[in-house]
Amino acid sequence: MSVNITFNNIVKKYGDTTVIPELSLEIQKGEFFTLLGPSGCGKTTLLRMVAGFNSIEGGTLEFNGRVMNQVAPNKRNIGMVFQNYAIFPHMSVSGNVAFGLQTRKVNKQEIAQRVEEILKVVQIEAYKDRMPKNLSGGQQQRVALARAIVIRPDVLLMDEPLSNLDAKLRIEMREAIKQIQREVGITTVYVTHDQEEAMAVSDRIAVMKSGVIQHLGTPREIYRRPSNLFVATFIGRTNILDARMTLVDGAASIDFGNGYSETIPGLKTNSANPNVKLSVRPEEFKISNDGTGIPGVMRSSSFLGMHTHLLVELTNGQQVEVISEGDDDVKLGDQVRLKIDPRKVNVYDETGEHNFTSGVGV
Amino acid sequence: MNGRMKRWDIWTLITTVIFLGYLLFLALPLFTLLFQSFIDGTTGQFSLAYFEKFFSRKYYTNAIWNSIKVTVCVTLLSVIIAGPLAYIMSTVKIKGAATIRILILISSMSAPFIGAYAWILLLGRSGVVTNAMKDWFGITMPEIYGFTGILLVLTLQLSPLIFMYVSGALNNVDNSLMEAAESMNCTGIRRMWKILMPLLTPTLLAGGLLVFMRAFADFGTPMLIGEGFRTVPVLIFTEFIGEVGGDDGFAAAISVIVVIFATSVFLLQKYISNKKSYSMSALNPIVPKEKKGFANIAAHAYVYLFTLLAMLPQLYVAYTSFKKTSGKIFVDGYSLDSYRSAFSKVGDSIFNTFFLAIVTIVIIVFASVLIAYATVKRKGTVANVLDTFTMMPYIVPGSILGIALLVTFNKQPMVLSGTAAILIIAFVIRRLPYTIRSSAAVLHQVSDSVEEASISLGASTMRTFFKVTVPMMLSGVVAGAILSWITIITELSTSIILYTGKTRTMTVAVYTEVVRGNYGVAAALSTLLTVITVISLLLFFKLSGKKEITM
């Protein structure tokens, strides 16, 4: 039975320090939802509040409209996967997976059958009699996942489940987790600090900082139209440029102050302060052939096969990253001019808090 | 939150009950002792007379001075002898190293006074070695009684502790540290002094403290081999039990002085070692290497000689236990007479030892599981105080705890003197720390999330504790319990004060038989004790999978 989870003005305090001030959020039934942010942003705290291991100092937490604040963790019907897997070292693989069913007093025959089934789903049925110390990290991860979902939880919680695996296994496991989640269709809350991992698995992502959700949206929305500069720099790579917003024939355009300006479609105008900040991702730059654009000098170039990674030093000394798809014929020390892709770049006010751009770019 | 409230109830109840137990059986007796030392026995008025008496007579202050002399010398000698021993065993390939480690451990596990009595048989006035030297070479061996004897016995008995501590620390020194030093042209003695010594200093301090406390509190050795050389535990015993009518108040005053002294040493050690502690774990531990020529021979000779000397008392005692006796005297030929008379004369002491030790161990296992859990996972004010309480037996010598319990519980409303209960209480308090520490050590390794996993899977707090936490602690609990067991059956200083005819233990029986000159019976009993100890130790190695013991 999947549920939707509602956070109503949730507050978390440790003593006098407020870690999460009045956070509200709605997670849909069956959704794969990710809390993403740097360490200390409150994402694990929030997850543990859902699990019941952290107390809630204000607001309500609801599963399908039922307030859960006072429900003990063992009564919440939750499946949880821990960062260190937390496999019971004194039980075999099937013992671990059966544990939650035994506490639910499921009859023996059904336990055996359900354990068997779930071990097949996570593809470790061959190891069912092994002790945990004889398993690799990836296998332990699969046991932890099987143990969490075999009880048919209302909610599946995962706290940085992949951070202890090596890079290759991490990619393999995140595909497996995504696929298994789709198969069983449990509402899933996933915590990670790895933005690429979050993009890969999630239906929706909440980017958090200092206990506040900075941006809530699909991976595509968050990458294309980050709501503020923090999100823009945290998700993927980007360059931040200073520029001025001007009105040309009634349409808002961005002036780089050296004869180069670009009209941005759908840009909201800001009459109060013409100074803006631009977030330009490396692939949103283009080397100009017509002699206009932002002037700079080529400082480094790395050929990476699919594309070439360039570092260009602008006249103000700032270095920007540029990803070039083509075989631009530029050498180190060459003068180059850069143009931006007006449909993709994001324009923020001077504080970086407000995005003037609208619509998800192409 | 609900879950938190529930935990609070159960664990607060448990810690409070244990805490009250400690208050009643440790804090109250020690306080009573303190109280008695300041109250004149006849008038009931506050008085410093006992302390004045102590400090004004050389007879008493000498005992303190003697104790300090013995303790400091034993500690230094143990470090000087066992430090190199551990270094050799870690760096040089010694033939039979595994066996030697076990033998050294066994030698440290026996009751020290058995060593004293064995050395009297060997080097005493009519000892075998003394007589042989006189008959064959006409050499008169130096007197073994007094300071020399105590020093010999305690050093051989306690240096294995230093050996175990240093060996353990050397295991944690990464060989690449040695190689790094070597690559910077720092080798040999210089490397040992500049790199190894600083790394081992915290360990030496910890081991040194343990040796110091043991040597300071030891009662049997100076009693048997010290003759006129009186140390503080001997003084306390004679003042308390003395034939001339014991003086409780005065014994209490001496005890207070001793506890204050021991506490200062303990705190000083803590202070120094806190400033010099490193956390080490070796990826590439130092591996013993085969040595050639003189160095190899010298290393083997040193190790073998030490092992032989350490084992000699027990071997000789075992040997004499099979000798034929005529009355109290050994005669030529072999027999099981000593065992027969041991069983018929003091058979009850064997039963008593097992009965007391088993009851104690059961209590210790339950208490230490709960205390370890409370202090590691449920940190709080009460748990912290509990943690401090469990350290007390390191500071308070056994004979003083015995006296404290006796003076507290020999009157209404709680009369325990002369019962088995008072012995069990004393044993539990003194030997609990071994099991608590090894249980806590395992628990520290267990991440909180394992318990959370169990709870999130629907298990209640109690089910989690019994199904998940306790099974994971079990290895540590069992290992600790065996250590507690061994130290209970070989304990003398508390039981000698608390026993009565009905609760006499094996060690007490050995001691009284030795004093009476009944060497055959004493030897048979000690051998039995050694056999039990060895079996327990082997069980410990088997169950814990470890090759060493940290105390």
Interface residues (C-beta under 8 A of the other chain):
Chain A: A51 G52 F53 S55 I56 N69 Q70 V71 A72 P73 N74 K75 R76 N77 I78 G79 M80 F82 Q83 N84 A86 I87 F88 P89 H90 F99 G100 T103 R104 A144 R147 A148 I151 L157
Chain B: M1 N2 G3 R4 K6 S447 S449 V450 E452 A453 S454 I455 S456 L457 G458 A459 S460 T461 R463 K467 V468 P471 M472 L474
